[in-house]
Amino acid sequence: MTTLSSVKGQARFAGLLYALMAALGIWAELYVRAKVHVPGDAAATAARLAAHESLVRWGLAADLAMSTVFVVLGLAFQRLFHSVSSRHATALLVLVAGGATSMLVKLTFQAGALAVDDADLALLMLDLHHDAYVIGGILFGLWLLPLGRLLRLSADFPSWLGMVVLVGGVAWLADPVLAFVLPPSLGLLRDLIAVPTSVAEFGLILYLLIKGASPGTRPVEPARVGAAHADGP
């Protein structure tokens, strides 16, 4: 039987990993790449790549670290929730592995932008990285779905937290579709879609860091107990 302290400790460890992953990803995407990628302007992009080459390389390192932390986070969640539903916990871990792999694959475009001498090709590489980043939102949304379900099944977390994460996962799934279907003039809808994803992820991070877990927060429904036993340990 998992003790109260170990459940809280595992939850807070997962929250710490999630916070670290978010910090690395935000820095690499919203600071490093935003500093050098000038959509539609190959000359400016090439000039910025040359001027900030070291920064771009550090951004690559941050993304590599983020992918590694993501896998460790998946393992931490799998350990935390395997007794709740081994099926959902395994699905979460598989989707995390897929998401981390996609992160590493798309980094080849950023590395390619540093390797080429042609300005147009460098811009194309960063454009492809951006598109791959958006498309990768599918896998990032998918892993949140079993996580949300596990939070709802677990008696150690409030049901509303799982619902928030589920909504965030669906929003992540919708974003790539809107990005490639909507005309640029309707880009505001993507900004609106980003709200539930941010609330879900940062809300979960804060909950895990501050609250951790509260074993016995709410009773487990009989049907859920049966489902947990059916999944096995």
Rosetta blueprint (number, residue, H / E / L):
1 M L
2 T L
3 T L
4 L H
5 S H
6 S H
7 V H
8 K H
9 G H
10 Q H
11 A H
12 R H
13 F H
14 A H
15 G H
16 L H
17 L H
18 Y H
19 A H
20 L H
21 M H
22 A H
23 A H
24 L H
25 G H
26 I H
27 W H
28 A H
29 E H
30 L H
31 Y H
32 V H
33 R H
34 A H
35 K H
36 V H
37 H L
38 V L
39 P L
40 G L
41 D L
42 A H
43 A H
44 A H
45 T H
46 A H
47 A H
48 R H
49 L H
50 A H
51 A H
52 H L
53 E H
54 S H
55 L H
56 V H
57 R H
58 W H
59 G H
60 L H
61 A H
62 A H
63 D H
64 L H
65 A H
66 M H
67 S H
68 T H
69 V H
70 F H
71 V H
72 V H
73 L H
74 G H
75 L H
76 A H
77 F H
78 Q H
79 R H
80 L H
81 F H
82 H L
83 S L
84 V L
85 S L
86 S H
87 R H
88 H H
89 A H
90 T H
91 A H
92 L H
93 L H
94 V H
95 L H
96 V H
97 A H
98 G H
99 G H
100 A H
101 T H
102 S H
103 M H
104 L H
105 V H
106 K H
107 L H
108 T H
109 F H
110 Q H
111 A H
112 G H
113 A H
114 L H
115 A H
116 V L
117 D L
118 D L
119 A H
120 D H
121 L H
122 A H
123 L H
124 L H
125 M H
126 L H
127 D H
128 L H
129 H H
130 H H
131 D H
132 A H
133 Y H
134 V H
135 I H
136 G L
137 G H
138 I H
139 L H
140 F H
141 G H
142 L H
143 W H
144 L H
145 L H
146 P H
147 L H
148 G H
149 R H
150 L H
151 L H
152 R H
153 L H
154 S L
155 A L
156 D L
157 F L
158 P L
159 S H
160 W H
161 L H
162 G H
163 M H
164 V H
165 V H
166 L H
167 V H
168 G H
169 G H
170 V H
171 A H
172 W H
173 L H
174 A H
175 D H
176 P H
177 V H
178 L H
179 A H
180 F H
181 V H
182 L L
183 P L
184 P H
185 S H
186 L H
187 G L
188 L H
189 L H
190 R H
191 D H
192 L H
193 I H
194 A H
195 V H
196 P H
197 T H
198 S H
199 V H
200 A H
201 E H
202 F H
203 G H
204 L H
205 I H
206 L H
207 Y H
208 L H
209 L H
210 I H
211 K L
212 G L
213 A L
214 S L
215 P L
216 G L
217 T L
218 R L
219 P L
220 V L
221 E L
222 P H
223 A H
224 R H
225 V H
226 G H
227 A H
228 A H
229 H H
230 A H
231 D H
232 G L
233 P L
